[in-house]
């Protein structure tokens, strides 16, 4: 996924879907592992996204007070 294609809503929706899948009974172990790994990737992307947003807000606040 290219950086410009990252959308917080889409990432969080995908993560939520994975979490729901992982809660199902009778889930194939190999599929569950792949989904878990993808979930970890999504968490990292979401954390990075939020950190970037936080930095932008901090810069805007600094600019606003000047």
C-alpha positions, 0 to 999 in steps of 0.5 A: 500500500502506497503512503498516499493510499493510507486512509485511517478509516480503511485501515481501522475497518480492515483491522476490525474485520480481522479481529472479528474473524479471529474471534470465530470458532473453528478458524484454520490455524494457518489463516489465523496466523496470517490474519494476526500478522496482518493485524499487527501490520495494521496496528503499526500503520495506524500508530504511524498515522496517528503520530503523523497527525499529532505532529501536524497538530503540534506544528499548527498550534506552534504556528498559530501562537506565533 
